[in-house]
Amino acid sequence: MKRISAVLILIVSTLLMACAGPAPTPEPGMKIIDHGWGQEMQVATDVDWKRYTKVVLHEAPVAFRENWRRDQERLRGRAIRDEDVERIKESVSDQLSRVMFKTLTESSDYELTGETGDGVMHFQPNIVDLDVEAAGWIESSILESLPDTRGSMTIELVIRDSVTDKLLAVAWQNQSDPLGGEMGMTLSVNNAVAFRSMSQIWFNWLLEQLEKAAENSTGAK
């Protein structure tokens, strides 16, 4: 897990820096198949994507944006407990896992598996820069008006071959509450719906990019 996280940090940091310039540069052995404001995906150049039909899913570790806890405590005038921080992280990670599991089992061309083997990919997601209105998860009986958004996050993904551990693809996308701009309440169920929607939008985009890669695949060299 530590090695995977290090790869995520290195690659995604490079991608983010490239986003600020006029022309992003792919990592060695990779090519960019999608690049735009707040998102990018790179895939290995020598991969026959048509042979990959199965996926092993991993849970996503979660990291809040810098100073999130301090800002929330100042805003609300009360401390946020460690257990509440962990509960929010677990809930957001769970929403992403549910979306990926449901989509892969009900409406995709991929088969979920728990075993390594030929044609099997490891999906290792990672959530960073999580920004969420905490009250809904901490005190679900309290309704507070929320004028702009319930939160935002960046979802990253590293895809590897399950047998060789070859790096197949890296992707990241910024996501904000799709209901942003509407009046809402920071009730826990509303927070959950918002982050589930963000997760679904991201995963739909990811699967579209994988479909594009498969269509343009020329096979391994």
C-alpha positions as CSV (number, residue, x, y, z in Angstrom):
1,M,0.0,0.0,0.0
2,K,2.8,2.4,0.9
3,R,4.5,1.8,-2.5
4,I,1.3,2.3,-4.4
5,S,0.6,5.5,-2.5
6,A,4.1,6.8,-3.3
7,V,3.5,6.0,-7.0
8,L,0.2,7.9,-6.9
9,I,1.8,10.9,-5.3
10,L,4.7,11.0,-7.8
11,I,2.6,10.5,-10.9
12,V,-0.4,12.6,-10.0
13,S,1.8,15.4,-8.8
14,T,3.5,15.4,-12.2
15,L,0.1,15.4,-13.9
16,L,-1.2,18.3,-11.8
17,M,1.9,20.4,-12.6
18,A,1.5,19.6,-16.3
19,C,-2.0,20.8,-16.1
20,A,-0.8,24.3,-15.4
21,G,1.3,24.4,-18.6
22,P,0.1,24.7,-22.2
23,A,1.0,21.1,-23.2
24,P,1.0,18.2,-20.8
25,T,3.8,15.7,-21.1
26,P,3.1,12.0,-20.6
27,E,5.2,9.9,-18.2
28,P,7.8,7.6,-19.9
29,G,6.1,4.7,-21.6
30,M,2.7,6.3,-21.3
31,K,0.4,8.4,-23.6
32,I,-2.3,10.9,-22.7
33,I,-5.8,9.8,-23.9
34,D,-7.7,12.5,-22.1
35,H,-6.6,15.9,-20.7
36,G,-8.7,18.8,-19.7
37,W,-9.4,21.2,-16.8
38,G,-9.4,19.2,-13.7
39,Q,-8.8,15.8,-15.2
40,E,-6.3,13.6,-17.0
41,M,-5.7,10.0,-17.9
42,Q,-2.6,8.3,-19.2
43,V,-2.3,4.7,-20.4
44,A,0.7,2.5,-21.2
45,T,1.6,2.6,-24.9
46,D,2.3,-1.1,-25.3
47,V,-0.8,-2.7,-23.8
48,D,-3.5,-4.7,-25.5
49,W,-6.5,-3.4,-23.6
50,K,-8.9,-5.9,-25.2
51,R,-7.3,-8.7,-23.2
52,Y,-8.2,-7.1,-19.9
53,T,-11.7,-8.2,-18.8
54,K,-11.5,-8.6,-15.0
55,V,-11.0,-6.2,-12.2
56,V,-9.8,-6.6,-8.6
57,L,-11.1,-3.6,-6.6
58,H,-9.3,-2.0,-3.7
59,E,-10.6,0.4,-1.1
60,A,-9.6,4.0,-1.4
61,P,-7.6,5.7,1.3
62,V,-8.8,9.2,2.0
63,A,-6.9,12.4,2.9
64,F,-8.6,15.8,3.7
65,R,-7.4,19.0,2.1
66,E,-4.8,20.9,4.0
67,N,-6.2,22.6,7.1
68,W,-9.7,21.2,6.6
69,R,-10.1,20.3,10.3
70,R,-8.8,23.6,11.5
71,D,-11.0,25.6,9.2
72,Q,-14.1,23.5,10.2
73,E,-13.4,24.0,13.9
74,R,-13.0,27.7,13.5
75,L,-16.2,28.0,11.4
76,R,-18.3,26.0,13.8
77,G,-16.7,27.0,17.1
78,R,-16.3,23.5,18.3
79,A,-13.8,20.7,18.1
80,I,-14.0,17.8,15.7
81,R,-13.2,14.5,17.3
82,D,-10.7,12.1,15.8
83,E,-13.4,9.4,15.5
84,D,-15.6,11.8,13.6
85,V,-12.8,12.5,11.1
86,E,-12.3,8.8,10.6
87,R,-16.0,8.3,10.2
88,I,-16.3,10.9,7.5
89,K,-13.3,9.4,5.6
90,E,-14.7,5.9,5.9
91,S,-18.1,7.1,4.6
92,V,-16.6,8.8,1.5
93,S,-14.5,5.8,0.7
94,D,-17.5,3.6,1.1
95,Q,-19.5,5.7,-1.3
96,L,-16.8,5.3,-3.9
97,S,-16.5,1.5,-3.3
98,R,-20.3,1.1,-3.6
99,V,-20.4,3.0,-6.9
100,M,-17.5,1.0,-8.4
101,F,-18.9,-2.3,-7.3
102,K,-22.5,-1.6,-8.5
103,T,-21.4,-0.2,-11.8
104,L,-19.0,-3.1,-12.6
105,T,-21.5,-5.8,-11.6
106,E,-24.5,-4.2,-13.3
107,S,-23.6,-2.2,-16.3
108,S,-20.0,-2.7,-17.5
109,D,-18.1,-5.1,-19.7
110,Y,-15.7,-6.0,-16.8
111,E,-16.0,-8.9,-14.4
112,L,-15.2,-8.4,-10.7
113,T,-12.8,-11.0,-9.2
114,G,-10.8,-11.6,-6.1
115,E,-8.1,-13.5,-7.8
116,T,-5.0,-12.6,-9.8
117,G,-4.5,-14.0,-13.3
118,D,-4.2,-13.3,-17.0
119,G,-6.3,-10.3,-18.1
120,V,-6.9,-9.1,-14.6
121,M,-6.4,-5.5,-13.5
122,H,-5.9,-4.1,-10.0
123,F,-7.9,-0.9,-9.5
124,Q,-6.3,1.1,-6.7
125,P,-8.2,4.4,-6.1
126,N,-7.1,7.2,-3.8
127,I,-9.1,10.2,-2.6
128,V,-7.2,13.4,-1.8
129,D,-8.0,17.0,-1.0
130,L,-11.4,16.0,0.5
131,D,-13.4,19.0,1.5
132,V,-16.7,18.3,3.2
133,E,-19.2,20.2,5.4
134,A,-18.7,18.2,8.5
135,A,-21.9,18.9,10.4
136,G,-24.0,16.5,8.5
137,W,-22.0,13.5,9.4
138,I,-21.1,14.6,12.9
139,E,-24.5,15.8,14.1
140,S,-27.1,14.4,11.8
141,S,-29.9,15.8,13.9
142,I,-28.8,19.4,13.1
143,L,-29.9,21.0,9.9
144,E,-27.7,23.9,8.7
145,S,-28.2,25.9,5.6
146,L,-25.5,25.4,2.9
147,P,-25.5,28.0,0.1
148,D,-22.9,26.7,-2.3
149,T,-21.7,23.1,-2.0
150,R,-21.5,20.1,0.2
151,G,-17.9,19.5,-0.7
152,S,-15.3,18.4,-3.2
153,M,-12.5,15.9,-3.7
154,T,-9.9,14.6,-6.2
155,I,-10.2,11.0,-7.1
156,E,-7.0,9.3,-8.4
157,L,-6.6,5.8,-9.8
158,V,-3.6,3.6,-10.6
159,I,-4.3,0.5,-12.7
160,R,-1.8,-2.4,-12.7
161,D,-1.5,-5.9,-14.2
162,S,-2.4,-8.3,-11.4
163,V,0.4,-10.8,-12.4
164,T,3.3,-8.6,-13.6
165,D,2.5,-5.5,-11.6
166,K,3.0,-3.5,-14.8
167,L,1.7,0.0,-14.7
168,L,-1.2,0.1,-17.1
169,A,-2.8,3.5,-16.5
170,V,-3.0,6.5,-14.1
171,A,-5.9,8.9,-13.9
172,W,-7.2,11.7,-11.8
173,Q,-10.2,14.0,-11.8
174,N,-11.4,16.8,-9.6
175,Q,-15.0,16.5,-8.5
176,S,-17.3,19.1,-6.8
177,D,-20.8,18.7,-5.5
178,P,-23.0,18.4,-8.6
179,L,-25.8,20.2,-6.6
180,G,-23.5,23.1,-5.9
181,G,-25.2,26.4,-6.1
182,E,-28.5,25.1,-4.7
183,M,-29.7,25.6,-1.2
184,G,-29.2,22.4,0.8
185,M,-28.8,20.9,4.2
186,T,-25.7,19.3,5.6
187,L,-27.8,16.3,6.7
188,S,-25.8,13.1,6.5
189,V,-28.0,11.5,3.9
190,N,-27.6,14.6,1.6
191,N,-23.8,14.5,2.1
192,A,-23.8,10.8,1.2
193,V,-25.9,11.4,-2.0
194,A,-23.6,14.3,-3.1
195,F,-20.4,12.3,-2.7
196,R,-22.0,9.2,-4.3
197,S,-22.9,11.4,-7.3
198,M,-19.4,12.7,-7.5
199,S,-18.0,9.1,-7.4
200,Q,-20.4,8.0,-10.1
201,I,-19.5,10.9,-12.5
202,W,-15.8,10.1,-12.0
203,F,-16.2,6.3,-12.6
204,N,-18.4,6.8,-15.7
205,W,-15.6,9.0,-17.1
206,L,-13.0,6.5,-16.2
207,L,-14.8,3.6,-17.9
208,E,-15.3,5.8,-21.0
209,Q,-11.6,6.3,-21.2
210,L,-10.9,2.6,-20.8
211,E,-13.4,1.9,-23.6
212,K,-11.6,4.4,-25.8
213,A,-8.2,2.8,-25.0
214,A,-9.6,-0.6,-26.0
215,E,-11.0,0.7,-29.2
216,N,-7.6,2.2,-30.2
217,S,-5.6,-0.7,-28.8
218,T,-3.1,-2.2,-31.3
219,G,-1.8,-4.9,-28.9
220,A,1.4,-5.3,-26.9
221,K,4.7,-4.9,-28.6
